[in-house]
Amino acid sequence: MAKKTYRQAINEAIASEMRRDPRVIVMGEDNAGGTAAPGEDDAWGGVLGVTKGLRPEFGAERVMDTPISESAFIGAAVGAAATGLRPVAELMFVDFMGVCFDQIFNQAAKFRYMFGGRAITPLVIRTMYGAGFRAASQHSQCLYPLFTHIPGLKVVVPSSPYEAKGLLIQAIRDDNPVIFFEHKAMYDEIGDVPDGSYTIPFGEANITREGRDVTIVAFGRMVNFANEAADELKRSGIGATVIDPRTTSPLDTLTIIESVAETGRLVVVDESSPRCSMAADIARLVAEEAFDSLKAPIRTVTPPHTPVPFSPVLEDLYIPNAARIVAAVRSIAAVRSVKAVRSAIGQE
């Protein structure tokens, strides 16, 4: 176990799987080259240096720069996966998914179904998402709900260096297309990461804090803010359970339902836009499956329904934070039942 950054953890996961399995290849824009690169063997490692060093070790046949055409290289990755390779393709920013969406949701996601389960598509598409990097609205969106909506895709949203390495190794070994979301504001975050290879199963949530008063479900970078909020709430006598689902598809619904059944209160923290978001989906799930357990209304903490601002001041206001999570929890902490809420507002 050693202290490593989120960036290093992802790089280690790819390298270890490339050493283990010669079918694993890396492809994308600027994986090997870059502005002022001294030569084709240089490993620039993409726009934020995540794959740096892979080209010298594995060579040009397995670490490939591609033209600036997402439809071309994502389509090529889908075809490579269907014919026996295990590509790890980098869609530089998830905001660019519109250029190659047909290849993902109409092809890769449907191959197993269309061919009666006899075809596999072991493809990983790594992509950056999220605000807080001062990259404006065309490079800062949080779009994992769009991919979660599509049957046939697995969607992974790691919240720490440890999670990133184990989940990425699992993704590369999976025989289905996986969209792997990396928050660009987390690449320099440091955490404990084992040196060796390990996997984290999909569809198994991680409980990062435990408490009996409220359940907080958060995704990706938001898990860190939820943990911070839970620690502050604990100091004032409110115990919060924080659940990191790790994957939005498959989703560990059982852990969420069981926790809400115990705490009776739910706050969902999601960086994606509020309409048709994971926050909305989790709220719907609990309203359908655990309504009788609720002691208070469900609260969601999300950005406003607006493009990510370019102004640093406005961007900071846009992003959910620990203070907003604490406020959401406090707004329902004193409520003892949904029936009491209805009575107080004159509905009973």
N, C-alpha and C positions, 0 to 999 in steps of 0.2 A: 504494500500500500504506500502510495506517495502522493504528495500534493501536485496536482496538475490542473492546467486550465481546461475549460470546455473545448477550446480549439485543439489542444494536445490530445484530449481524450478521443475526439472524433478522428483525428489523424491516426492515432494508435489502433483504433478499431479497424479502419480501412487497411492499414499496413499488415496487421496480424492476419486478416482474412485473405489478403493477397498472397501472403506467404503460405497459408494453409491450403488454398485452393487456386490453382492456376487459371481457373475459368473466370475469376473475378477481375474485371477491368474497370478503369476509371476514365470517364470522358466528360468534357465540358469546355466552357470558354476559359482560356488562360490558366488551365491547370498546370501547364508546363512553361508557357511563355510569359509574355508581359512586356510592358513598355521598357525599353532599354535593356532587355534581357541579353546577356552576352552570347547566347547560342541555344540551339535546340535542346541541349541537355540541362539547361537551367530549369529549376523548379520554382516558379513564382508562387504557385499554390493557390491560384484563384484570387479574386479581388480582395479577400481578407486573409489569405495565406493559410487556409485550412489544410490543403493537400500538399503543402510545401515539403519537398524531400522525397516524394513518392517517385517522381520521374527518374532521378539518378539510380534508385534501387531497382525499379521494375522495368525501366526502359520505355521507349516510344511506342512499342506494340501494345503495352498494357496501360499506359497513362497518356491519353490522347487529347491534344487540343482540337477543338472543333471550330468551324466557322460560326460567326455570330448569326445563327439561325436556329432558334429553339425548336421550331417544327422539324428541322432536318435532324439534329442530333438526338432529340428525344425520340423521334420516330425510329432512328437508327438503333437506339438503345432498346426500344421495344422489340424490334426485329431480332437484335442480338440475343435478347433474353429468350425469345421464342425458339431460337435455333441452337441453344445449348450453353451460351455464356451467362455470366451473372454480373451484368453491368451495374456500376454505381455512377449514375449520371448527375451532374450538378446543374440544376436550374438556378442560375445565379441569384435572382430575386424572385420570390413567388409571384410578385406583381406581373412578371412576364408570362405567366401561365396561359394567358389568353392566346398567345401565339401558337402554343402547342397543346391546347386543351383537347382537341379531337383525338390526338394520338394517345392521350392518357385515358379519357373517360369513354371513348367510343371503341378503342382498340385494346389497350393493355388490360383495362378493368373487366373486359367482357370475354377474353379469350378462353378462360377456363369454362365458363358457362356455354359459350358458343360451340365448343368442341367436346361437350359432354363430360368434362372433367379430365379428359385425356391430355390436355395441353397445360403446361405450366409457364409462368412468366416471372422468373426470379429477378425482378428489376427493383432497384432502389433509386428513387429520385430525391437527392438531397437538395434542400432549398432554404434560403434565408427569409425570415419574416420579422415583422414587429417594428414598433416605433421606439423613439428614444435615441436614434443615431443621427438625427438631423439630416435625414435623407429625403425629406419631402414625401408627398402623397403617392408618387409613382414608384417608390422604393421602400415603403414602410408599412404596407398593409398586413393584416393578420387574417389569412384566408383558409385556415384549416377546416372551418365548417363547410366550405364548398366541396372539398374533397371527401369529407366525412359523409356527405349526402349521397355519394356515389357507391352503389354496391360493387364489390369486387376489388376495392382499394383498401389497404390498411394504412392508417394514419397515425404517426408517432410524433409526440411533442415532448421531448425531454426537458427536465427542469434543472439539471445539475450536470457537472462533468461525469460523475459516476453513472447517472442514468443514461447520459449520451453514449458512452462507450458500450455499455451492456445492451442497450436497445438497438444501437446501430449494428453490432455483431449479429444480434437476433434477426434484424431486418435483412442483412446480406444473406443469411442462411435460409430465409423464408422463400418458399416457392411461389409466392404471390407478389404482385406489385405493391410496393410500400412507398408512401410519400413521407419523407423524414424532415421535419420542420426544425430548423436551428435558429434561435433568436440571435440576431446580429449584435444586440447589446450585451450578450452573455459570453462572448468568445474569450474574454480575459478573466472571467470569474474562475476562482480556484476552489478545488475540493479534493477529497480523498478518492483516489482511483487505483484499483489493483493494477500491478504491472502485467499480469497474465491475462489470458482470454477468459471472458465470462459472458453469459447471456442473461437478459431479463425477459421473461415471457411476456407476450402481448396479452392484453385484456386482464391484467392483474394490477389493480391500483396500489399505490404506496401511501400509507398513512404516516405523515411527517410530524404531526402533533396529535395528542389525544386529550379530549375533554368531554364533559357530559352535558354542556349547556347549548352548544350550537355546532353544526357541521358546516365547514367551509370547503367547497370544491373549487379548485383553481387549476389552471393549465399553464405549462411552460414557465416563462419568467414570472408569471403571476403567483406561482407557488412560493417564491421567495418573499413576496410582499405579504402573502397570506400567513406564512410562518412568522414574519415580523409582527403582524397584527395579532396573531394568537399569543405571542409572548407578551405583548403589551396588555392584552385583555386578561391574561392570567394574573398579572400583577394587581388587577382591580377585582379579582375574584370571579371572573368569567372564564370557564373552561371551554376551549374550542378544539374540535377535531378537524385537522386539515387533511384533505384527501387530494392526492395527485393522481389522476387517472392514468397518466403516462401515455395511453393511446386513446384516441377518440373513436377509432374503429379498428378492432373491437373495443367496446366500452364495458368496463366492469360495473354494471348497474347494481349488482348484488351488494357490493361494499357500500355504495352510496345509500341504497335503500335501508340497509341494516343500521348504518350510522344515524340516519334521520329518524328511524324508529326509536333509537336510544335518546337522541338529543331533542327531537321535536322541533328543531329550527334549522333553516338552511339559508346560507348565503353562497352564491355562485359568482366567481371572479373570472372574467373572460376579457382578453384584450381585443377580441374581434367586435365588429359593429353589433349593436344590440339586437337588430332584427334578424331572425333566423340564425341565431348564434348558438354556440355550445351552452351559453347561459340559459337561453330560451329552451333548448332541448332538455337540459337537466331539470329545469323548473317543471317542464311538462311531464317528464318521467316521474318525478316525485309527486306531483299533483295527481297523477293517475294511479301510482302504485303505493303511495304512503300518505295519502291525504289524511286518513284518520289519526296518523301519528303527529301531525303538525299542531304545534301549540301557538304558532304565529305565522303571519304571511311570509312567503318566500321573498327574499331580497336578492337582486342582482347588482353587481358592480361592474360596469362596462364603460367604454368610451361613449361619447355622444354619437349619434348617427350622422357622421360628417366625415369628409376626407381627412387624413392625418395632416395637421397644420405644418407649415414650414417654419413659422416663427418658433424659436426655442421656448419662449414663455408660454405660447399657446399649446405647443406639443407637450410640455410638462403638465399642463392642466388637462390635456386630452387623456393621458395614460392613467389607468387605475393605480392607486397606491395604497400603502398600509393605512394611512389615515382615513381614507374613504371606506376601507373594509371595516375598520374599527367602528366608524360611525354607523355603517349598515348593521353590524352586529348589535350595537347598543340600542338601535331603534326597535329591535325585536326582543332584546334580552329580557325585558320586564314583562312581556306579554305571556300569559300562562296558557292560553288556548285560543284557537280560531273562533270558538263560540264566544269567548269573552270579547274578542275584537268586534264581532258582529253586534253583540249586545251594546257595546260602547258607542257604536255609530248608528244605533237605532234600527238595525235590520232584523231584529228578533223581538 
